[in-house]
Amino acid sequence: MKKGKILTIALLAFSASAFSQVIMGDAIGTAANKTSVLLEFANTNNKGIILPYVRTLPTTPTQGTLLLDAVNAAQARIRYYNGTSWMDMSGQNGNITAVMATQPALAETTSEKFIIGATSTSANGAVVLESASKAMVLPTVTDVNNIPSPSPGMMVYVNKTGAKRLAVYNGERWSFWAAQ
């Protein structure tokens, strides 16, 4: 592991244990009200957050879980667990067979997780944001076409006049969720 990654992990762990805001990508962030933000991404306008790829859906998911369902790599979809069932966020299949061939197929240690906002959690997940009053601010872009090489499982918030919405990339296509 490179020294930069080790330092980043150490800083994130310290920030999380101190119950402070974590900003990825710059020191300022974009949120006007910092007291309500737990995790924020820099406003680079061309990057997103990548959801975990799973070859098997979790048997005991926590409500609010987001992932890229790669159980069938030729029919990959972004999914959200609402507490009772998995909801499809893509609305269309993405073929990520070639991408999955390069992903490790190791068994996970399910008891290990990275927690931001608390010292412990009962939630199942690789990265868990735990807070009763703070949220995650997604990476913001003005247009998904500004992202040079979107990765399967990418999620961004599109802040475009007349088209503010959540966008998810299933490996082939973007799907958009607009406020109703």
C-alpha positions in Angstrom: 0.0 0.0 0.0 1.4 3.4 -0.9 2.3 5.9 1.9 -0.3 8.4 0.6 -3.1 5.9 1.0 -2.0 4.9 4.5 -1.9 8.6 5.4 -5.4 9.2 4.0 -6.8 6.2 5.8 -5.2 7.4 9.1 -6.5 10.9 8.7 -10.0 9.6 7.9 -9.9 7.3 10.9 -8.8 10.2 13.1 -11.5 12.5 11.7 -14.2 9.9 12.1 -13.2 9.1 15.7 -13.3 12.8 16.5 -16.9 13.1 15.1 -15.8 15.8 12.7 -16.8 16.5 9.1 -14.7 14.6 6.5 -14.1 16.4 3.1 -12.6 14.3 0.3 -10.7 16.1 -2.4 -10.1 19.6 -0.9 -10.0 21.4 2.4 -13.0 23.7 2.0 -15.9 21.6 0.5 -19.0 23.1 -1.0 -21.7 22.9 1.7 -22.9 26.2 3.1 -24.1 24.7 6.4 -21.1 22.7 7.6 -23.0 21.6 10.8 -25.2 19.2 8.8 -22.5 17.5 6.8 -20.8 14.3 7.8 -19.0 13.4 4.5 -18.5 15.7 1.5 -16.7 15.5 -1.8 -14.8 18.3 -3.5 -16.6 20.3 -6.2 -14.4 19.1 -9.1 -17.3 18.9 -11.6 -16.0 15.8 -13.2 -15.8 13.0 -10.5 -18.2 10.9 -8.6 -18.4 8.3 -5.8 -18.2 4.7 -6.8 -20.6 2.3 -5.1 -19.3 -1.2 -4.1 -19.7 -4.0 -6.7 -21.2 -7.1 -5.2 -21.3 -10.6 -6.7 -23.8 -11.7 -4.1 -26.4 -9.5 -2.5 -26.1 -9.1 1.2 -28.3 -11.4 3.2 -28.9 -8.9 6.1 -28.6 -5.5 4.5 -29.1 -2.3 6.4 -31.8 0.1 5.3 -30.2 2.7 3.1 -27.6 0.4 1.6 -26.5 1.4 -2.0 -24.5 -0.9 -4.2 -23.9 -2.0 -7.8 -25.6 -5.4 -8.2 -23.2 -7.5 -10.3 -24.7 -10.9 -9.5 -25.2 -11.1 -13.2 -22.5 -8.9 -14.7 -24.3 -8.7 -18.0 -27.3 -7.2 -16.3 -25.7 -4.9 -13.6 -27.9 -2.4 -11.8 -27.6 0.1 -9.1 -29.7 -1.0 -6.1 -31.0 0.6 -2.9 -32.3 -1.3 0.1 -35.4 0.3 1.5 -35.7 -1.9 4.6 -37.8 -4.6 3.1 -36.6 -5.1 -0.5 -34.0 -4.1 -3.0 -35.1 -1.2 -5.2 -33.7 -0.8 -8.8 -32.3 2.7 -9.3 -31.0 2.1 -12.8 -34.1 1.1 -14.7 -31.9 -0.6 -17.3 -29.2 -3.2 -17.5 -25.5 -2.4 -17.8 -23.0 -5.0 -19.0 -19.9 -4.9 -16.8 -18.6 -8.3 -17.6 -15.2 -7.0 -18.7 -14.9 -4.7 -15.6 -15.8 -7.6 -13.3 -13.0 -9.7 -14.8 -10.5 -7.2 -13.3 -12.1 -7.1 -9.9 -10.9 -9.3 -7.0 -13.1 -12.2 -6.1 -11.9 -12.6 -2.5 -14.2 -13.4 0.4 -14.8 -10.3 2.5 -14.5 -10.1 6.3 -18.0 -8.9 7.0 -17.1 -7.8 10.6 -14.6 -5.2 9.3 -16.0 -1.8 8.2 -15.0 1.8 8.1 -17.3 4.0 10.2 -17.5 7.8 9.8 -19.4 9.8 12.5 -19.4 7.2 15.3 -17.1 4.8 17.1 -19.3 1.8 16.4 -22.4 0.8 14.5 -24.7 -2.2 14.1 -25.2 -1.4 10.4 -23.8 -3.8 7.8 -21.5 -2.2 5.2 -18.0 -1.7 4.1 -18.2 2.1 4.7 -20.9 3.2 7.1 -21.9 6.9 7.8 -23.5 6.9 11.2 -25.3 10.1 12.4 -28.7 11.1 13.6 -28.3 14.7 12.3 -25.7 14.8 9.5 -25.7 13.7 5.9 -23.4 12.9 3.0 -23.1 15.5 0.2 -22.6 13.7 -3.1 -20.0 14.9 -5.6 -21.6 17.6 -7.7 -21.3 18.0 -11.5 -23.0 20.4 -13.9 -23.3 17.6 -16.6 -22.5 13.9 -16.6 -20.9 14.5 -20.0 -18.1 16.3 -18.1 -17.0 13.0 -16.5 -14.3 11.7 -18.9 -14.5 8.0 -18.0 -17.4 7.1 -15.7 -17.0 3.9 -13.8 -19.8 1.4 -13.2 -21.5 2.2 -9.9 -20.7 5.9 -10.1 -23.1 8.3 -8.4 -23.2 12.1 -8.6 -25.6 15.0 -8.0 -26.3 17.0 -11.2 -26.6 20.7 -10.4 -27.8 22.1 -13.7 -30.3 24.8 -14.2 -33.7 23.2 -14.9 -32.3 19.7 -14.4 -31.1 19.2 -10.8 -31.1 15.4 -10.1 -29.3 12.4 -8.8 -27.4 10.4 -11.5 -26.2 6.8 -11.3 -24.1 4.9 -13.9 -24.6 1.2 -14.3 -21.6 0.6 -16.5 -23.3 1.5 -19.8 -25.8 4.2 -19.2 -26.7 7.0 -16.8 -30.1 6.9 -15.0 -31.5 10.1 -13.5 -33.7 10.6 -10.4 -35.3 14.0 -10.3 -37.2 15.4 -7.3 -40.9 14.8 -7.7 
